[in-house]
Amino acid sequence: MGPQRGTAPSTAVPCADRLVTIGIVGAGLTLPFDGEPYGRGDSEYAAGQRLLARAVTQLGPRFADYLVVDGEYATAPFLHAADQAGTKVVARLKDNLPELSQAVESRFAAQPPTRTYRDGKQRVEIWDAEDFAPWKTLHWDRVRVIRYRQHKPDNTVVQAEWLTNFSLRQVGSLSLYHIGKSRWGIENQGFNDAKNRYGLEHICHHEQNSMLLVWLITFLAMMIERLYRIRYLHRGTHRRRSANQLCRLLWLSLSRPCTLNSS
C-alpha cells in the first residue's frame, strides 16, 4: 500500500461533559476535524460510533486508510460499526479483553520475536500472528494481534499489543507497528496542543451547545493554522518565517482588500 493516512478518535475532559474527537494521523500532520460530546448515560464508544458514522457520511468511506483507536474502543459494537463504514481498524489490546489478552500472552511469551527491526536508534521486536479466535460477540473470523517491544537508547523498554482486521498481506509487521504508534499523534498534537496552546479548557459558558461550538471552532483554528503554516514552510522559494510573522500574514490574508478611492 502507498502512504497511509489514518483517523484516530480520542477523548478530552475539559469540564463536566466529555468529548470524543477524530483526526487525521500518520501523514506527518495531525488534523483534528470533528468532535462528538457525551455525558451521563452515554458512553465513549457510543459517541465514537456516532462520530465515525458522521465522518463517513460527510467525507466518504475512503477518507482514510484505517482507523487507529485506544483500547476503550476495542468493543464489538464499535468494531462492527467500523466494518459497516468500510474502514479497517487497529485497536490497542488491553485488559478489557481478558480472553484474547491471555491467549496472546500464552503464545507470545513462549516464542521468539517474529521480526526484529531497527527504527532509527531503537531496536524493535515484533510478535505477529493473525489466527487468534475472536471473542464471543465479535463477528470476525479471526483476529490478528501484534506485540511490539521497543528498546530505546536509554535502555528503557516499551511494550504494547494491538489487534486488527488487517491481514499480513495487506499490512506488514513494521507498518502495523507504525500505525499503532501514530495513535499518539492525536493525543500529543491534538488534545495536548488544544489544551496547552489553544485554550480548549477555558470555556466561559457551560451550556451544551456553547461548549460544542467552542470545541469545534478550536479544532477548526488548529487545522487552518497548521495547513497555513505548512504551506508557507514547505512551498515556494520564500524564506522561512517565524510564528509571529505567519500569524500576521494570516490575519492580513483574512482581511478584506482595500479599495482605492480615486475620487
C-alpha positions in Angstrom: 0.0 0.0 0.0 1.1 3.6 -0.6 1.5 6.3 2.0 -1.3 5.8 4.6 -3.4 8.3 6.4 -5.4 7.2 9.4 -8.0 8.6 11.7 -7.8 8.4 15.5 -10.6 9.0 17.9 -9.8 10.1 21.4 -11.3 11.8 24.4 -10.8 15.0 26.2 -12.3 16.1 29.6 -12.4 19.9 29.5 -15.4 20.1 32.0 -18.4 18.1 33.2 -19.2 16.7 29.7 -16.6 14.8 27.7 -15.7 15.0 24.0 -14.6 12.3 21.5 -12.7 13.7 18.6 -11.4 12.3 15.3 -8.4 13.5 13.4 -6.1 12.6 10.6 -2.9 11.0 11.8 0.0 9.1 10.2 0.6 11.5 7.4 3.1 13.8 9.0 0.4 16.3 10.0 -2.2 15.8 12.7 -5.5 17.4 11.9 -8.4 17.0 14.4 -11.5 17.7 12.3 -14.7 16.8 14.2 -15.9 16.0 17.7 -18.9 14.4 19.5 -19.8 15.2 23.1 -21.2 12.6 25.6 -22.3 12.9 29.1 -24.2 10.9 31.8 -26.0 7.8 30.5 -23.9 7.8 27.3 -20.5 6.2 26.6 -17.3 7.0 24.9 -17.5 4.2 22.3 -21.2 5.1 21.6 -20.2 8.7 20.9 -17.3 7.3 18.8 -19.7 5.3 16.7 -21.8 8.4 16.0 -18.7 10.4 15.2 -17.4 7.7 12.8 -20.8 7.5 11.0 -20.9 11.2 10.6 -17.3 11.4 9.3 -18.0 8.7 6.7 -21.3 10.4 5.6 -19.6 13.8 5.2 -16.2 12.7 3.8 -17.0 9.4 2.1 -15.8 5.9 3.1 -12.3 6.4 1.5 -11.3 9.5 3.5 -8.8 7.3 5.4 -7.0 4.0 5.0 -7.5 2.9 8.6 -8.9 3.8 12.0 -6.5 3.6 14.9 -8.1 3.6 18.4 -7.3 3.1 22.0 -8.4 0.1 24.0 -11.6 1.7 25.1 -12.9 1.3 21.5 -11.9 -2.4 21.2 -15.5 -3.4 21.7 -17.6 -5.5 19.3 -20.2 -2.7 18.7 -17.5 -0.2 17.7 -15.6 -2.6 15.6 -18.8 -3.7 13.8 -19.6 0.0 13.2 -16.2 0.4 11.5 -16.9 -2.7 9.4 -20.1 -1.2 8.2 -18.3 2.0 7.4 -15.8 0.0 5.3 -12.8 1.0 7.5 -10.1 -1.2 8.8 -9.3 -0.9 12.5 -6.1 -1.0 14.5 -7.0 -1.1 18.3 -5.0 -1.2 21.4 -5.3 -4.6 23.2 -5.8 -4.1 27.0 -7.2 -6.0 29.9 -10.8 -5.2 28.9 -10.5 -8.3 26.6 -9.2 -10.8 29.1 -9.7 -14.0 27.0 -7.8 -12.6 24.0 -5.1 -11.0 26.2 -4.5 -14.3 28.0 -4.3 -16.2 24.6 -1.8 -13.6 23.3 0.4 -13.8 26.4 0.4 -17.6 26.4 1.5 -17.8 22.8 3.9 -14.9 22.5 5.7 -15.5 25.8 6.8 -18.9 24.6 8.0 -17.7 21.2 10.9 -15.6 19.9 10.0 -12.4 18.0 8.6 -12.8 14.6 10.7 -9.9 13.3 13.4 -7.6 14.7 13.8 -4.1 13.2 15.9 -1.1 13.6 13.8 2.1 13.8 16.4 4.9 14.0 18.3 4.4 17.2 15.8 2.0 18.6 15.6 -1.8 18.3 12.0 -3.1 17.8 11.0 -6.7 18.4 7.6 -7.7 17.0 5.5 -10.8 17.5 2.8 -11.1 14.9 0.0 -13.7 14.4 -3.2 -13.4 12.5 -5.1 -16.5 13.7 -6.4 -15.7 17.1 -10.0 -16.6 17.8 -12.4 -13.6 18.2 -14.3 -13.2 21.5 -18.0 -14.3 21.6 -19.6 -11.0 20.5 -17.2 -10.1 17.7 -18.3 -11.2 14.2 -14.8 -11.6 12.8 -13.4 -14.9 11.5 -10.0 -14.3 13.1 -8.1 -11.6 14.9 -4.6 -10.5 14.1 -2.5 -9.3 17.1 1.0 -7.8 17.2 3.1 -7.2 20.2 6.0 -4.8 19.9 8.8 -4.4 22.4 10.6 -1.1 21.8 14.2 -0.9 23.1 15.2 2.7 23.5 18.8 4.1 23.6 18.4 4.9 27.3 17.7 1.1 28.0 14.0 1.7 28.7 11.6 -0.8 27.1 8.1 -0.1 25.9 5.7 -3.0 25.2 2.2 -2.9 23.8 -0.3 -5.1 21.9 -2.6 -4.2 19.1 -5.4 -6.1 17.4 -6.6 -5.5 13.8 -8.5 -6.9 10.9 -5.7 -6.1 8.5 -4.2 -9.2 7.1 -0.5 -9.8 6.9 -0.7 -9.5 3.1 -2.3 -6.1 3.4 0.0 -4.5 6.0 3.4 -5.8 7.2 4.5 -6.1 10.8 6.6 -2.9 10.8 3.9 -0.9 9.1 1.4 -2.1 11.7 3.8 -1.0 14.4 4.0 2.5 13.0 0.2 2.6 12.6 -0.2 1.8 16.3 2.4 4.4 17.3 0.5 7.0 15.2 -2.3 6.9 17.8 -0.2 9.3 19.9 -0.4 11.9 17.2 -3.9 12.9 18.2 -3.0 12.8 21.9 0.1 14.9 21.6 -0.6 17.1 18.6 -4.3 17.0 19.2 -5.6 17.4 22.7 -2.3 18.4 24.4 -1.8 21.2 21.9 -5.5 22.1 22.0 -5.4 22.5 25.8 -2.0 24.0 26.3 -1.7 26.3 23.2 -5.3 26.9 22.0 -7.2 27.2 25.3 -9.6 24.3 24.8 -10.3 24.0 28.6 -11.0 27.7 29.1 -14.7 27.7 28.4 -16.7 30.7 29.7 -20.2 29.2 29.1 -21.1 25.7 30.1 -24.3 25.4 28.1 -24.1 22.3 25.9 -24.2 24.0 22.5 -21.8 26.7 23.6 -19.2 24.2 24.7 -19.6 22.2 21.5 -19.1 25.3 19.4 -16.0 26.3 21.3 -14.5 22.8 20.8 -15.3 22.7 17.1 -14.0 26.3 16.5 -10.8 25.4 18.3 -10.2 22.4 16.1 -11.0 24.4 13.0 -8.5 27.0 14.1 -5.9 24.3 14.6 -6.5 22.9 11.2 -6.3 26.4 9.5 -3.2 27.3 11.4 -1.4 24.1 10.6 -2.3 23.9 7.0 -1.3 27.6 6.6 2.0 27.1 8.3 2.9 24.0 6.3 2.0 25.9 3.1 4.5 28.7 3.9 7.2 26.5 5.4 7.4 23.9 2.6 6.2 25.5 -0.7 7.8 28.1 -2.9 11.2 29.8 -2.8 10.4 32.3 0.0 12.4 32.4 3.2 11.2 30.7 6.3 9.0 32.9 8.5 8.6 33.0 12.3 5.4 32.1 14.1 4.6 35.8 14.7 5.2 36.6 11.0 2.9 33.8 10.0 0.2 34.9 12.4 0.4 38.5 11.0 0.3 37.2 7.4 -2.7 35.0 8.2 -4.6 37.9 9.7 -3.8 40.1 6.7 -4.9 37.4 4.3 -8.3 37.1 6.1 -9.0 40.8 5.9 -10.8 42.4 3.0 -8.6 44.1 0.4 -8.8 47.9 0.5 -10.5 49.6 -2.5 -8.7 52.7 -3.6 -10.8 55.8 -3.7 -9.9 57.5 -6.9 -12.3 60.4 -6.5 
